[in-house]
């Protein structure tokens, strides 16, 4: 047995089979819904009421009186709103028969003209439907019920014929007389529909009271389950979940209440009867995502259609509802909820459907808090990180990954737009260091792995080169031509321009990186020359040896350019012992002293990992005029 199989056996079957684990979890949520639904609702109420309990505790009120006071206040609010809604709802139901004639007139006005094509089509459809109904209602030929009826005596057949003639050929109707129900059965049928909701309400109330009174006990139990080694991680997860859900629920209640008040005021100004009822129903049912708002809006419009004679009042009510819903859903809620839940819009809709399929209407009500808990778990537990990626709103690719992905998709225009947007808030050297250079590194990695063929690699390199050429004359609107912290700012011109020769270590990626460095040096006012690696002939090396002030920069893009850079550095050191040599291992984050030791006899003066760092080194050489040994000592 190898090490990988041993590791899998230690992890267990469920951790190695996420589909089986997911199926078990979904089955548990479905079959244990009778207990989990009240628990989830109580947990939601706990997140909503806990901030108020904590506020009372801060004014030196003990836990039990604070919980009792909060429950009394919540019950008073729920009871008051319920009394108002029930009273006005009964009034609406009792008044609906008075609007029967108005409803009939509205329905009659909606009928299509008798001579139109729509009317003819409707008549045809009704005729087809009547034909099917006639065929389905035609009674089949009576079959002999018993053999004696068919093969019996002549007298029996005559009696059956007379009975059928008396019933006009129709079968004899059968009347079922129900048994008399006892009072116990009557009470059972009467109380069963309300016993289950009352039982669930009692369980929710019990769970809520216990969670409010024993919240530290619950937290300690969860921490013990996680283990002492994960104490810090679990504490952060619990605090994050509690803060996100509590803020969301509090803001949601305030937004829905304000929405209901504004809607009721608008209906009152439009002279709609029972405006308070529709505002209260909207505030309450809007706690049910998506469905509750549509139910109240449709019911309100239908009610106004029945009450008013004209069509203008329903139209104004519909416009009021549509405008308020658009403003609240697209402007108010994204601004208030965005930083509180961390759920993407698609995940919110998807998880609402999932929880509804598992738990029904209660699942739809608690779908958002439960989804927030899943996102928090995925954020802090590495084994569940896929939840944070799938459900969270922080799924934005890094600029370098997005830039490389657009190049892979042969969308050069969008890749350049990514660079342009990045330049609106960053400098050119930041663009090269954090976007283009990492993309070149990813291209090199995929190319050496065999993932990219030569044609695709050439296209990617050509696209990056064209972007750099487009930015040759780029001048930012800010103070510096490179960046605010750049050594090449506009108010500090070069003291003594030192020429710099850039040489790529091996392939096209190294050459592109050298092109970026040469472009930045030219914007700083340096005399710069970019030479291919194969152009270092003995004549050029002799010419460079005569100019000892010239700085040589070897451009190398990791991860496979180190050996080429060391070979080229050794050749340059042997031919040009008096020149300064800078090796740019672009994107490398290792210890520079360790990297210098790996070069051995090549003895580079400086090793840099970014273009910004290379510009600082060139600027420092230019200002101080230090010799190569002094610079090496400084870097060491």
Buried (B, 14 or more C-beta within 10 A) or exposed (E): EEEEEEEEEEEEEEEEEEEEBEEEEEEEBEEEBEEBBBBBBBBBBBBBBBBBBEEBBEEEBEBEEBBBBBBEEBEEEEEEBEEBBEEBBEEBEEBEEEBEEBBEEBEEEEEEEEEEEEEEEEEEEEEEEEEEEEEEEEEEEEEEEEEEEEEBEEEEEEEBEEEBEEEEEEEEEEEEEEEEEEEEEEEEEEEEEEEEEEEBEEBBBEBBBBBBBEBEEBBEEEBEEBEEEBEEBBBEBBEBBBBBBBBBBBBBBEBBBEBBBBBBBBBBEBEBBBBBBBBBBBBBBBBBBBBBBEBBBEBBBEBBBBBBEEEEBBEBBBEBBEEBBEEBEEEBBEEBBEEBBBBBEEBBBBBBEBBBEBBEEBBBBBBBBBBBBBBBBBBBBEEBEEBBEBBBBEEEEEBBBBBBBBBBEEBBEBBBEBBEEBBEEBBBBBBBBBBBBBBBBBBBBBBEEEEBEEEBBEBBBBBBBEBBEEBEEEEBEEEBBBBEEBBBBEEEEBEEBBBBBBBBBBBBBBBBBBBBBBBBBEBBEBEBBBBEBEEBEEEBBEEBBEEEBBBBBBBBBBEBBBEBBBBBBBBBBEBBEEBBBBBBBBBBEEEBEEBBEEBEEBBBBBBBBBBBBBBBBBBBBBEEEBBBEEBBEEBE
